[in-house]
Amino acid sequence: MGCELLVKESRMSTESSSSQLLEESLNKPYSNSIREALAQYEYNFVITDPCLLDHPIVYASEGFLKVTGYSRGEVLGRNSRFLQGPETDRRTVLEIREAIRQEKSCQVSILNYRKDGTTFWNFFHLAPVFSKEEGRVIHFLGLQTPISQCSRVCRSAATNMFACSTNRNHPTCVGKDLFSQHASSANSSNNLIYFGSCRREFFRDCPVDMGHGGIYNSFAEDGNKGIEEKHTCEAKESDKQKALTGVTDILSELAHFSKLTGKTVLNRRCESADLARLTPISSSLSIALSRIQQSFVLADPHLHDMPIVYASNLFLQLTGYSRDEVLGKNCRFLQGQGTNQEDIIKIRQSNEVEQPCTVHILNYRKDGSPFWNHLHTAPVRNATGKVAFYVGVQLDVTDIEEDKQKDNGMTSNMKQLGAVGAVRVAVRSLLGVEPSR
């Protein structure tokens, strides 16, 4: 009886100690208010701590609990591998594990399992959270976006692609599915590669030769060579954009609360552009800006070097850059050898006196090709009247003849002014007050 009591007390002490570690994992870098702040978001996400034993979940959102069917008590303290099952693709899991090992972001479509055993496809976005002071990853953010419409793709290690026959209710693949059998047997092994295991234990768990051909060599050497099938459900661009918005919002929240404790966090190793990437632009503001069908960028004059903090899809199409290549950069990256310095000075002087400016300037796309940009810049003030951002609206007039530019000039200029007005309305109504810096 005495032994049973000692064991029970020891177990309770261990559980209490573990619970305290989970709480401190968030409280120390972000303050006690972080859970309340994160609870306002409807995204499905978890936050994990790679420095605690077995890389456990230290925070789970209400959305995540609803989608998976688990309670918070059943999730906190566990490694995220419990979401995997017999049909979860091992190559996808390896891709996530390698991203964790390299401390970098990754985005994959993955098949997961709910508590009741049912499956669901989700677009999974993994993002590391770096501590500026400690110089290391202190958390990983894992955001799950259920894929709205599933488009099945089937691949084989031997043939590279199996034909797919898909209808709305029963997506099927030509060829015998041996992968699920292989994965089922692998699940019973302690060497199964799964998401979330602490990166320090990667080589212990992973039967992979990292020095000879990369992380997938184990697949070429196992007994199922040439007969594995990979079933994927590709995410739509809208799902990917939704995931990116969610990750940006949550990382911004973490960055804001980390400043309260004096332990600034970033979504990658400390670089000058990271503060811009974590700028506190809310999801509602991002959605409002995305409705403006014009090529434009938003720059933050309160951050060093006035970096771009928002870029429209039409701007990305016009310049050929990806959003990741644009955010955090000053707009000067569009300039080149033929750019008139007088135009650059005019823009700079207008910004200094907080006035609009219109120039006809030669800019360059990512591929090096030049284009004439009818550029209009203007300050954007928040509800208090302070300048919160500068907007730059671009119009490619390269192929428009000079005489037609005059005919269409008013129309083009009106479109640009309309875009500026829409941005101002969005900022004043959704930003509300001056952003904290």
SULPEDA-V942300 format. One record per residue. N is the residue number from 1. RES is the residue in one letter. NEAR is the number of other ideal C-beta (glycine too) atoms within 8 Angstrom. D_LAST is the distance of its C-alpha to the last C-alpha in Angstrom with 2 decimals. Layout:
# SULPEDA-V942300
N,RES,NEAR,D_LAST
N,RES,NEAR,D_LAST
This chain:
# SULPEDA-V942300
1,M,4,60.14
2,G,5,58.47
3,C,6,57.17
4,E,7,55.72
5,L,8,53.93
6,L,8,52.50
7,V,8,51.31
8,K,8,49.71
9,E,8,47.96
10,S,8,46.81
11,R,8,45.42
12,M,8,43.60
13,S,8,42.15
14,T,8,41.00
15,E,8,39.41
16,S,8,37.62
17,S,8,36.34
18,S,9,35.20
19,S,9,33.39
20,Q,8,31.59
21,L,9,30.47
22,L,14,29.11
23,E,8,27.09
24,E,8,25.77
25,S,11,24.78
26,L,13,21.92
27,N,10,21.47
28,K,8,20.98
29,P,11,18.04
30,Y,12,16.31
31,S,8,17.79
32,N,5,20.62
33,S,9,18.69
34,I,13,18.06
35,R,9,21.48
36,E,7,21.02
37,A,10,17.79
38,L,11,19.66
39,A,8,22.73
40,Q,5,21.36
41,Y,12,21.81
42,E,5,25.36
43,Y,11,25.23
44,N,12,27.84
45,F,15,26.26
46,V,12,26.66
47,I,13,24.76
48,T,13,27.10
49,D,12,27.21
50,P,12,29.21
51,C,5,29.66
52,L,12,31.65
53,L,4,35.30
54,D,8,35.96
55,H,14,32.32
56,P,13,32.10
57,I,13,29.98
58,V,12,27.66
59,Y,10,26.21
60,A,10,27.92
61,S,14,26.79
62,E,7,29.23
63,G,11,29.65
64,F,13,30.74
65,L,13,33.21
66,K,8,34.68
67,V,12,35.23
68,T,11,36.83
69,G,8,38.72
70,Y,8,37.80
71,S,6,36.66
72,R,8,33.62
73,G,5,36.08
74,E,7,37.81
75,V,14,34.69
76,L,11,32.61
77,G,8,33.84
78,R,9,35.65
79,N,11,35.26
80,S,13,34.55
81,R,9,37.99
82,F,6,39.51
83,L,9,38.38
84,Q,11,40.73
85,G,11,44.41
86,P,7,47.56
87,E,10,46.47
88,T,13,42.95
89,D,13,43.09
90,R,11,43.07
91,R,9,41.87
92,T,13,38.71
93,V,14,38.22
94,L,13,38.79
95,E,10,36.16
96,I,14,33.58
97,R,15,34.92
98,E,10,34.72
99,A,11,31.06
100,I,15,30.41
101,R,8,32.51
102,Q,6,30.65
103,E,8,27.23
104,K,7,26.34
105,S,10,25.76
106,C,10,28.80
107,Q,9,29.94
108,V,9,33.47
109,S,12,35.73
110,I,12,37.41
111,L,12,40.04
112,N,14,39.19
113,Y,11,41.23
114,R,11,40.68
115,K,7,42.18
116,D,5,45.26
117,G,6,45.88
118,T,6,45.02
119,T,9,43.08
120,F,10,40.14
121,W,12,38.49
122,N,13,34.75
123,F,15,32.33
124,F,13,30.56
125,H,14,27.21
126,L,13,26.45
127,A,11,23.13
128,P,13,22.58
129,V,15,19.57
130,F,15,19.28
131,S,13,18.21
132,K,10,16.71
133,E,7,18.40
134,E,7,21.64
135,G,8,21.94
136,R,6,23.55
137,V,10,23.35
138,I,11,22.85
139,H,15,23.13
140,F,13,24.32
141,L,15,23.33
142,G,13,26.45
143,L,14,26.27
144,Q,12,29.63
145,T,16,30.24
146,P,10,33.89
147,I,14,35.58
148,S,6,36.65
149,Q,5,39.81
150,C,7,41.40
151,S,8,42.96
152,R,11,45.02
153,V,9,45.59
154,C,15,48.07
155,R,10,48.35
156,S,14,50.84
157,A,9,50.80
158,A,7,54.25
159,T,5,54.16
160,N,5,50.42
161,M,7,50.70
162,F,11,52.79
163,A,7,53.57
164,C,11,51.84
165,S,8,53.38
166,T,7,50.85
167,N,6,51.19
168,R,2,48.86
169,N,3,50.08
170,H,4,51.61
171,P,9,50.01
172,T,7,52.58
173,C,13,53.03
174,V,8,56.26
175,G,8,57.44
176,K,3,57.78
177,D,9,54.58
178,L,10,55.02
179,F,13,51.36
180,S,9,51.06
181,Q,8,54.07
182,H,10,52.61
183,A,13,49.23
184,S,9,51.04
185,S,8,52.98
186,A,10,49.91
187,N,10,48.12
188,S,5,50.82
189,S,7,50.11
190,N,4,47.83
191,N,8,46.87
192,L,9,45.19
193,I,9,41.93
194,Y,12,39.22
195,F,12,35.47
196,G,10,33.51
197,S,13,35.73
198,C,11,33.85
199,R,10,33.69
200,R,5,35.61
201,E,8,38.53
202,F,12,38.51
203,F,6,41.60
204,R,5,43.47
205,D,11,43.21
206,C,12,43.31
207,P,4,46.75
208,V,9,45.35
209,D,7,46.29
210,M,7,43.00
211,G,3,44.91
212,H,5,47.35
213,G,5,45.99
214,G,5,42.74
215,I,9,41.94
216,Y,10,44.47
217,N,11,47.64
218,S,10,48.57
219,F,11,49.18
220,A,8,51.63
221,E,6,53.52
222,D,7,53.88
223,G,3,56.91
224,N,9,55.44
225,K,11,54.97
226,G,7,55.27
227,I,9,55.35
228,E,12,51.78
229,E,13,50.20
230,K,11,46.53
231,H,13,45.70
232,T,11,42.34
233,C,12,40.82
234,E,8,38.58
235,A,11,35.35
236,K,10,34.88
237,E,6,32.04
238,S,7,30.75
239,D,12,30.66
240,K,12,28.81
241,Q,8,26.19
242,K,9,25.85
243,A,14,25.38
244,L,10,22.72
245,T,11,20.73
246,G,15,21.18
247,V,12,20.15
248,T,13,16.93
249,D,12,16.12
250,I,14,17.10
251,L,14,15.43
252,S,12,12.06
253,E,12,12.98
254,L,14,14.10
255,A,13,11.07
256,H,11,8.96
257,F,13,11.93
258,S,12,12.60
259,K,8,9.70
260,L,9,11.63
261,T,10,14.65
262,G,6,13.41
263,K,11,14.84
264,T,10,12.45
265,V,14,14.35
266,L,15,14.91
267,N,12,17.57
268,R,10,19.61
269,R,6,20.27
270,C,7,17.54
271,E,8,17.48
272,S,7,15.39
273,A,10,15.28
274,D,12,14.14
275,L,12,10.37
276,A,13,11.41
277,R,13,13.85
278,L,12,11.54
279,T,11,9.20
280,P,9,9.27
281,I,10,12.26
282,S,9,14.72
283,S,9,18.34
284,S,7,19.61
285,L,12,17.67
286,S,12,18.90
287,I,9,22.37
288,A,10,22.41
289,L,12,21.49
290,S,8,24.15
291,R,7,26.77
292,I,12,26.48
293,Q,4,29.34
294,Q,11,28.37
295,S,11,27.17
296,F,14,23.58
297,V,13,20.17
298,L,15,16.64
299,A,14,14.47
300,D,12,10.79
301,P,9,11.00
302,H,5,7.42
303,L,12,8.34
304,H,6,11.45
305,D,6,14.63
306,M,11,13.35
307,P,15,14.25
308,I,14,15.83
309,V,12,14.06
310,Y,10,17.15
311,A,10,20.80
312,S,13,23.75
313,N,6,26.94
314,L,10,28.96
315,F,13,26.76
316,L,13,27.43
317,Q,8,31.11
318,L,11,31.31
319,T,11,29.88
320,G,8,31.19
321,Y,9,28.00
322,S,6,26.67
323,R,9,23.22
324,D,5,22.42
325,E,8,23.59
326,V,14,21.40
327,L,14,17.91
328,G,12,15.84
329,K,10,18.35
330,N,9,18.47
331,C,10,21.13
332,R,6,23.53
333,F,6,24.97
334,L,9,27.14
335,Q,8,28.80
336,G,10,32.08
337,Q,3,35.12
338,G,6,36.28
339,T,12,33.06
340,N,8,33.67
341,Q,6,31.51
342,E,6,32.03
343,D,11,30.23
344,I,12,27.21
345,I,8,27.22
346,K,10,27.56
347,I,12,24.46
348,R,8,22.39
349,Q,8,23.81
350,S,11,23.16
351,N,13,19.44
352,E,6,19.41
353,V,6,21.10
354,E,6,19.22
355,Q,6,22.56
356,P,9,24.04
357,C,11,26.16
358,T,8,28.99
359,V,8,30.67
360,H,8,33.35
361,I,11,32.09
362,L,11,33.58
363,N,15,31.30
364,Y,11,32.19
365,R,12,32.02
366,K,7,31.57
367,D,5,35.38
368,G,7,35.56
369,S,6,37.19
370,P,11,36.22
371,F,11,35.60
372,W,11,35.29
373,N,13,32.04
374,H,13,32.01
375,L,14,28.27
376,H,14,26.49
377,T,13,22.89
378,A,9,21.12
379,P,10,17.85
380,V,14,16.62
381,R,11,15.41
382,N,14,14.14
383,A,7,16.29
384,T,7,15.22
385,G,5,16.31
386,K,7,13.16
387,V,9,12.98
388,A,11,10.74
389,F,13,12.82
390,Y,13,16.10
391,V,14,19.00
392,G,11,21.95
393,V,13,25.18
394,Q,13,27.96
395,L,12,31.70
396,D,11,34.26
397,V,11,37.21
398,T,7,39.06
399,D,4,42.11
400,I,8,42.29
401,E,5,45.08
402,E,6,44.35
403,D,6,46.51
404,K,8,44.94
405,Q,12,41.45
406,K,7,42.53
407,D,6,44.04
408,N,9,41.07
409,G,8,38.54
410,M,6,38.01
411,T,7,37.69
412,S,12,35.23
413,N,10,33.21
414,M,8,33.31
415,K,10,32.00
416,Q,13,29.05
417,L,9,28.37
418,G,9,28.81
419,A,13,26.18
420,V,14,23.70
421,G,8,24.69
422,A,10,24.28
423,V,15,20.74
424,R,10,19.91
425,V,8,21.66
426,A,12,19.89
427,V,14,16.35
428,R,11,17.42
429,S,7,19.36
430,L,10,17.31
431,L,12,13.65
432,G,7,14.85
433,V,7,12.03
434,E,7,9.00
435,P,10,6.28
436,S,5,3.78
437,R,4,0.00
